[in-house]
Amino acid sequence: MENIPQIPRQMEPKVEVEGSKSSLWGQVWRRFIKRKMAVVGFLFLTMIFVFSFIGPFFSPYTTMGTNPINAHQPPSSAHWLGTDHLGRDVLTRLMLAGRISLTVGLGAMVLSVSIGGILGILAGYYRGIVDQIVMRIADVLMTLPGLPLLFIMAAIMSEWRVPAEHRMYIVMIMLSLIGWPGLARLIRSQVLSLREREFMLATDALGLRDRRKLLNHLLPNVVPILIVTATLSVGGAILSESVLSYFGLGVVPPTASWGNMINAANSLIDFTNRPWLWIPPGVAIFVTVICINLLGDGLRDAIDPNMKGR
């Protein structure tokens, strides 16, 4: 037989499918770091947390009380942001106030996400009477104006003379009570869609228990929505706490928050001649909320599958 020359076969190109060598959260992280504004917001937010929670340990004025002799001192080498009407260092107060405002924002977010997430999953999965009860309560709370309702609850708290050290925790509960209905409706709609997917129909065919369906199959699929909503809700909680504290209905002195620091400059003389009393806490609120919103937008774009490939 004649030797027939063999034509070499062309090698097929190897195509790597995204996600074949990395986890879902690894892909989310890579998409997130491509968004420069979100990364900038994350870095600034990290600096704000370090400033608020670690900075006071390096301040020589943390344990010092009031000193009326040094009241209303302008910024100097000893007091970088001046002193307030009681002679306290404004920079140190700004750090300590950041702890309270950030803690209130994070605490209110955890409570609202926990309540709204759990009730939304239960309402979307069980439907029927459970859905009706949860959604009607949510509808009632959503029809009430949020800020006036907070004012009423805060006024009642002031009338009951709640101690200053406990008001922070009550403010968290108040903010979570008006924050969970919107999240519950969002999670419910997502769960109603997930119930009709093939993997959930397979769990019904396999006869899995409801607990396993909720924890192992539904909850992981709503976690991305919870993360994005939780991130964005922190900024709103900080703003609401600042408004309440500004009107003397939230966190009250001697506990410092960014809101009641602005309230300290409550006269025209302070507003015009002592800007170091109200500009630093105002800038802190502005920068923190902007950074949180940038971070939330970046997480939403990174987690949302529809943004993949853009």
C-alpha positions as CSV (number, residue, x, y, z in Angstrom):
1,M,0.0,0.0,0.0
2,E,1.1,3.4,-0.8
3,N,1.9,5.6,2.0
4,I,-0.9,8.2,2.1
5,P,0.4,11.4,3.7
6,Q,-1.6,12.2,6.8
7,I,-3.0,15.7,7.1
8,P,-2.4,17.0,10.6
9,R,-5.6,17.9,12.3
10,Q,-6.0,21.5,13.3
11,M,-6.1,21.9,17.1
12,E,-9.3,23.3,18.4
13,P,-8.9,26.4,20.4
14,K,-9.5,26.0,24.1
15,V,-12.3,28.1,25.4
16,E,-12.3,28.8,29.1
17,V,-15.7,29.4,30.6
18,E,-15.8,32.1,33.2
19,G,-16.3,30.6,36.6
20,S,-14.7,27.2,35.6
21,K,-11.6,27.9,37.7
22,S,-13.0,30.4,40.2
23,S,-15.8,30.7,42.6
24,L,-18.8,33.0,42.3
25,W,-17.5,35.4,44.9
26,G,-14.2,35.5,43.1
27,Q,-15.9,36.7,40.0
28,V,-17.9,39.2,42.0
29,W,-14.6,40.5,43.5
30,R,-12.9,40.9,40.1
31,R,-15.9,42.7,38.7
32,F,-16.1,44.9,41.7
33,I,-12.4,46.1,41.6
34,K,-12.9,47.2,38.0
35,R,-15.3,49.9,39.2
36,K,-13.0,52.6,40.3
37,M,-15.5,54.8,42.1
38,A,-16.7,51.9,44.1
39,V,-13.2,51.0,45.1
40,V,-12.5,54.6,46.1
41,G,-15.7,54.6,48.2
42,F,-14.6,51.4,49.9
43,L,-11.1,52.8,50.7
44,F,-12.5,56.0,52.1
45,L,-15.1,54.1,54.1
46,T,-12.3,51.9,55.6
47,M,-10.4,55.1,56.5
48,I,-13.6,56.5,58.2
49,F,-14.0,53.3,60.3
50,V,-10.3,53.4,61.3
51,F,-10.6,57.1,62.2
52,S,-13.7,56.4,64.3
53,F,-12.9,53.2,66.1
54,I,-9.1,53.3,66.3
55,G,-8.3,57.0,66.3
56,P,-9.6,57.7,69.8
57,F,-7.0,55.4,71.3
58,F,-4.3,57.8,70.0
59,S,-6.0,61.0,71.3
60,P,-4.7,62.5,74.6
61,Y,-8.2,64.1,75.2
62,T,-10.3,60.9,75.3
63,T,-10.4,60.7,79.1
64,M,-10.5,64.4,79.8
65,G,-13.7,66.0,81.0
66,T,-15.0,69.5,80.4
67,N,-12.8,72.5,80.6
68,P,-14.8,75.8,80.3
69,I,-11.6,77.8,80.3
70,N,-10.7,76.5,76.9
71,A,-14.2,76.8,75.5
72,H,-14.7,77.9,71.9
73,Q,-11.0,77.8,71.1
74,P,-10.2,78.0,67.3
75,P,-8.1,75.3,65.6
76,S,-4.5,75.2,66.8
77,S,-1.6,72.9,67.2
78,A,-3.0,71.6,70.5
79,H,-6.6,71.2,69.2
80,W,-6.6,70.6,65.4
81,L,-10.3,71.2,65.1
82,G,-10.7,73.6,68.0
83,T,-12.8,73.1,71.1
84,D,-16.6,73.2,71.8
85,H,-18.6,75.2,74.2
86,L,-17.5,73.0,77.1
87,G,-13.8,73.1,76.2
88,R,-13.7,69.5,74.8
89,D,-11.5,68.7,71.8
90,V,-13.7,68.7,68.6
91,L,-11.5,66.2,66.8
92,T,-11.8,63.6,69.6
93,R,-15.5,64.2,69.8
94,L,-15.7,63.7,66.1
95,M,-14.0,60.3,66.4
96,L,-16.3,59.2,69.3
97,A,-19.4,60.5,67.5
98,G,-18.4,58.5,64.4
99,R,-18.4,55.3,66.5
100,I,-22.0,56.0,67.6
101,S,-23.3,57.1,64.2
102,L,-21.7,54.1,62.4
103,T,-22.8,51.7,65.1
104,V,-26.4,53.0,64.9
105,G,-26.3,52.7,61.1
106,L,-24.9,49.2,61.1
107,G,-27.2,48.0,63.9
108,A,-30.3,49.3,62.2
109,M,-29.2,47.7,59.0
110,V,-28.7,44.3,60.6
111,L,-32.0,44.4,62.4
112,S,-34.0,45.6,59.3
113,V,-32.3,43.1,57.0
114,S,-32.9,40.3,59.5
115,I,-36.5,41.1,60.0
116,G,-37.3,42.0,56.3
117,G,-35.3,39.1,54.9
118,I,-36.9,36.4,57.2
119,L,-40.4,37.7,56.7
120,G,-40.0,38.2,53.0
121,I,-38.7,34.6,52.5
122,L,-41.5,33.1,54.6
123,A,-44.2,35.2,52.8
124,G,-42.9,34.3,49.4
125,Y,-42.5,30.6,50.1
126,Y,-45.6,29.8,52.1
127,R,-47.9,32.4,50.5
128,G,-51.5,32.1,51.7
129,I,-52.3,33.4,55.1
130,V,-48.6,34.0,56.0
131,D,-48.2,36.2,52.9
132,Q,-51.4,38.1,53.7
133,I,-50.4,38.9,57.3
134,V,-46.8,39.9,56.5
135,M,-47.7,42.1,53.5
136,R,-50.6,43.8,55.2
137,I,-48.4,44.8,58.1
138,A,-45.8,46.0,55.6
139,D,-48.4,48.0,53.7
140,V,-49.6,49.7,56.8
141,L,-46.0,50.7,57.8
142,M,-45.2,51.9,54.3
143,T,-48.2,54.2,54.2
144,L,-47.0,56.0,57.3
145,P,-44.5,58.8,56.7
146,G,-41.2,57.7,58.0
147,L,-39.6,60.8,59.4
148,P,-42.7,62.1,61.3
149,L,-43.2,58.6,62.7
150,L,-39.6,58.7,64.0
151,F,-40.2,62.0,65.5
152,I,-43.3,60.7,67.3
153,M,-41.5,57.6,68.7
154,A,-38.5,59.7,69.7
155,A,-40.7,62.2,71.5
156,I,-42.4,59.4,73.4
157,M,-38.9,58.1,74.3
158,S,-37.9,61.6,75.6
159,E,-41.1,61.8,77.6
160,W,-40.3,58.5,79.2
161,R,-36.8,59.9,80.1
162,V,-34.9,57.0,78.7
163,P,-31.2,57.2,79.8
164,A,-28.8,58.7,77.3
165,E,-26.7,55.5,77.2
166,H,-29.7,53.4,76.2
167,R,-31.2,55.7,73.5
168,M,-28.7,54.5,70.9
169,Y,-30.2,51.0,71.0
170,I,-33.7,52.3,70.9
171,V,-32.9,54.4,67.9
172,M,-31.6,51.3,66.1
173,I,-34.9,49.5,66.8
174,M,-36.9,52.5,65.6
175,L,-35.0,52.8,62.4
176,S,-35.3,49.0,61.7
177,L,-39.1,49.1,62.3
178,I,-39.6,51.5,59.4
179,G,-36.9,50.0,57.2
180,W,-37.9,46.3,56.9
181,P,-41.2,46.6,54.9
182,G,-39.5,47.6,51.7
183,L,-36.9,44.9,51.9
184,A,-39.5,42.3,52.8
185,R,-41.5,43.1,49.6
186,L,-38.4,42.9,47.5
187,I,-37.3,39.5,48.9
188,R,-40.9,38.2,48.6
189,S,-41.0,39.0,44.9
190,Q,-37.6,37.3,44.4
191,V,-38.7,34.2,46.3
192,L,-42.0,33.9,44.3
193,S,-39.9,33.9,41.2
194,L,-37.4,31.3,42.6
195,R,-40.2,28.9,43.6
196,E,-41.0,28.2,39.9
197,R,-37.4,27.4,39.0
198,E,-36.3,23.9,38.1
199,F,-34.1,23.4,41.2
200,M,-37.0,24.2,43.5
201,L,-39.3,21.8,41.6
202,A,-36.6,19.2,42.0
203,T,-36.6,19.8,45.8
204,D,-40.3,19.1,45.8
205,A,-39.8,15.9,43.8
206,L,-37.1,14.8,46.3
207,G,-39.4,15.5,49.2
208,L,-37.0,17.8,51.1
209,R,-38.1,19.4,54.2
210,D,-39.1,23.1,54.2
211,R,-36.2,24.0,56.5
212,R,-33.7,22.6,54.0
213,K,-35.4,24.3,51.1
214,L,-35.3,27.6,52.8
215,L,-31.8,27.5,54.2
216,N,-30.0,25.6,51.5
217,H,-31.7,26.6,48.3
218,L,-33.7,29.9,48.7
219,L,-31.5,31.8,51.1
220,P,-28.3,31.5,49.1
221,N,-30.1,32.9,46.0
222,V,-31.4,36.0,47.8
223,V,-28.1,36.8,49.6
224,P,-26.8,39.1,46.8
225,I,-30.0,41.2,47.1
226,L,-29.6,41.3,50.9
227,I,-26.0,42.4,50.6
228,V,-26.7,45.3,48.2
229,T,-29.8,46.4,50.1
230,A,-28.0,46.2,53.4
231,T,-25.1,48.3,52.1
232,L,-27.4,51.0,50.8
233,S,-29.6,51.1,53.9
234,V,-26.7,52.0,56.2
235,G,-26.4,55.4,54.6
236,G,-30.1,56.1,55.1
237,A,-29.9,55.0,58.7
238,I,-27.0,57.3,59.4
239,L,-28.9,60.2,57.9
240,S,-32.0,59.4,59.9
241,E,-30.1,59.2,63.1
242,S,-28.3,62.5,62.4
243,V,-31.7,64.2,61.8
244,L,-33.1,62.8,65.0
245,S,-30.0,63.8,67.0
246,Y,-30.0,67.2,65.4
247,F,-33.5,67.9,66.8
248,G,-32.5,66.5,70.2
249,L,-34.7,63.4,69.8
250,G,-32.1,60.7,69.0
251,V,-28.7,60.2,70.7
252,V,-28.4,63.0,73.3
253,P,-25.4,64.4,75.1
254,P,-23.1,63.5,76.8
255,T,-23.1,60.7,74.2
256,A,-21.7,62.2,71.0
257,S,-23.0,61.7,67.5
258,W,-22.5,63.6,64.3
259,G,-26.1,64.9,64.5
260,N,-26.0,66.3,68.0
261,M,-22.5,67.8,67.3
262,I,-24.1,69.9,64.5
263,N,-26.9,70.8,66.9
264,A,-24.3,72.2,69.3
265,A,-23.9,75.1,66.8
266,N,-27.4,76.2,67.3
267,S,-26.9,80.0,67.3
268,L,-26.0,82.5,64.6
269,I,-22.8,83.4,66.4
270,D,-21.7,79.7,66.3
271,F,-22.8,79.3,62.7
272,T,-20.9,82.4,61.4
273,N,-17.9,82.7,63.8
274,R,-17.2,79.1,64.9
275,P,-17.4,77.0,61.8
276,W,-15.2,74.3,63.3
277,L,-18.2,73.3,65.5
278,W,-20.5,72.2,62.6
279,I,-18.4,71.8,59.5
280,P,-16.4,68.7,60.6
281,P,-19.5,66.6,61.6
282,G,-21.4,67.8,58.5
283,V,-18.5,66.8,56.2
284,A,-18.2,63.4,58.0
285,I,-21.9,62.7,57.4
286,F,-21.6,63.8,53.7
287,V,-18.5,61.8,53.0
288,T,-19.7,58.6,54.8
289,V,-23.1,58.5,53.0
290,I,-21.5,59.2,49.6
291,C,-18.9,56.4,50.1
292,I,-21.6,54.0,51.2
293,N,-23.7,54.8,48.2
294,L,-20.7,54.3,45.9
295,L,-19.9,51.0,47.5
296,G,-23.5,49.8,47.3
297,D,-23.7,50.8,43.6
298,G,-20.5,48.9,42.9
299,L,-21.7,45.8,44.7
300,R,-25.0,45.9,42.8
301,D,-23.2,46.1,39.5
302,A,-20.8,43.3,40.5
303,I,-23.4,41.0,41.8
304,D,-26.1,41.5,39.2
305,P,-25.7,38.9,36.5
306,N,-27.2,41.3,34.0
307,M,-24.2,43.6,34.3
308,K,-21.8,40.7,33.3
309,G,-19.8,41.5,30.3
310,R,-20.4,45.2,30.2
